[in-house]
């Protein structure tokens, strides 16, 4: 075999070996870090309730009635313009 070809194949094998070893080490370190965090990590502290705060407030993800009506009107208008 040509010496240049054998050097190319040798370089390819060494390069692929280095990448494989790096990925194995990376997976091992990531697994170890995950296990350490699960074992020693603490749950985030929940904020204490503020005295005098309204307990009947709706969730922040729920839009107000005015917003819902505006969305319904926009959807109705869009459907009417799409049909014509």
The 8 nearest C-alpha neighbors of each residue, nearest first, counted from 0:
[[1, 2, 5, 4, 3, 6, 8, 7],
 [0, 2, 4, 3, 5, 6, 7, 8],
 [3, 1, 5, 4, 6, 0, 7, 8],
 [2, 4, 6, 1, 5, 7, 0, 8],
 [3, 5, 7, 1, 6, 2, 8, 0],
 [6, 4, 2, 8, 7, 3, 9, 1],
 [7, 5, 9, 3, 4, 8, 10, 2],
 [8, 6, 4, 10, 5, 9, 11, 3],
 [7, 9, 11, 5, 10, 6, 12, 4],
 [10, 8, 6, 12, 11, 7, 5, 13],
 [11, 9, 7, 13, 8, 12, 14, 6],
 [10, 12, 8, 14, 9, 13, 15, 7],
 [11, 13, 9, 15, 14, 10, 16, 8],
 [14, 12, 16, 10, 11, 15, 9, 17],
 [15, 13, 11, 17, 16, 12, 10, 18],
 [14, 16, 18, 12, 17, 13, 19, 11],
 [15, 17, 13, 19, 14, 18, 12, 20],
 [16, 18, 14, 20, 19, 15, 21, 13],
 [17, 19, 21, 15, 16, 20, 22, 14],
 [18, 20, 16, 22, 21, 17, 15, 23],
 [19, 21, 23, 17, 22, 18, 16, 24],
 [22, 20, 18, 24, 19, 23, 25, 17],
 [21, 23, 25, 19, 24, 20, 26, 18],
 [22, 24, 20, 26, 25, 21, 27, 19],
 [25, 23, 27, 21, 22, 26, 28, 20],
 [24, 26, 22, 28, 23, 27, 21, 29],
 [27, 25, 29, 23, 24, 28, 30, 22],
 [28, 26, 24, 30, 25, 29, 31, 23],
 [29, 27, 31, 25, 30, 26, 32, 24],
 [28, 30, 26, 32, 31, 27, 25, 33],
 [31, 29, 33, 27, 28, 32, 26, 34],
 [32, 30, 28, 34, 29, 33, 27, 35],
 [31, 33, 35, 29, 34, 30, 28, 36],
 [34, 32, 30, 36, 31, 35, 29, 37],
 [33, 35, 31, 37, 32, 36, 38, 30],
 [36, 34, 32, 38, 33, 37, 39, 31],
 [35, 37, 40, 33, 39, 38, 34, 32],
 [38, 36, 34, 35, 40, 39, 33, 41],
 [37, 39, 35, 36, 40, 34, 33, 41],
 [38, 40, 36, 35, 37, 41, 34, 42],
 [41, 39, 36, 37, 38, 42, 35, 43],
 [42, 40, 43, 39, 36, 37, 44, 38],
 [41, 43, 44, 40, 45, 39, 37, 36],
 [44, 42, 41, 45, 40, 46, 47, 39],
 [43, 45, 42, 46, 41, 47, 40, 48],
 [46, 44, 43, 47, 42, 48, 41, 49],
 [47, 45, 44, 48, 49, 43, 50, 42],
 [46, 48, 49, 45, 44, 50, 52, 51],
 [49, 47, 50, 46, 52, 51, 45, 54],
 [48, 50, 52, 51, 47, 46, 53, 54],
 [51, 49, 52, 48, 53, 47, 54, 46],
 [50, 52, 49, 53, 54, 48, 55, 47],
 [53, 51, 50, 49, 54, 48, 56, 55],
 [52, 54, 55, 56, 51, 50, 49, 57],
 [53, 55, 56, 52, 51, 57, 48, 50],
 [56, 54, 53, 57, 52, 58, 51, 59],
 [57, 55, 54, 53, 58, 59, 52, 61],
 [56, 58, 55, 59, 61, 60, 54, 62],
 [57, 59, 60, 61, 56, 62, 55, 63],
 [58, 60, 61, 57, 62, 56, 63, 55],
 [61, 59, 58, 62, 57, 63, 56, 66],
 [60, 62, 59, 58, 63, 57, 64, 67],
 [63, 61, 66, 60, 67, 64, 59, 65],
 [62, 64, 66, 65, 67, 61, 68, 57],
 [63, 65, 67, 66, 68, 62, 69, 61],
 [66, 64, 68, 67, 63, 69, 62, 70],
 [65, 67, 69, 63, 68, 64, 62, 70],
 [68, 66, 64, 70, 69, 65, 71, 63],
 [67, 69, 71, 65, 70, 66, 72, 64],
 [70, 68, 66, 72, 67, 71, 73, 65],
 [71, 69, 73, 67, 72, 68, 74, 66],
 [70, 72, 68, 74, 69, 73, 75, 67],
 [71, 73, 69, 75, 70, 74, 76, 68],
 [74, 72, 70, 76, 75, 71, 77, 69],
 [75, 73, 77, 71, 76, 72, 70, 78],
 [74, 76, 72, 78, 73, 77, 71, 79],
 [77, 75, 73, 79, 74, 78, 72, 80],
 [76, 78, 74, 80, 79, 75, 73, 81],
 [79, 77, 81, 75, 80, 76, 74, 82],
 [78, 80, 76, 82, 77, 81, 75, 83],
 [81, 79, 77, 78, 82, 83, 76, 75],
 [82, 80, 78, 79, 83, 77, 76, 75],
 [83, 81, 79, 80, 78, 77, 76, 75],
 [82, 80, 81, 79, 78, 77, 76, 75]]
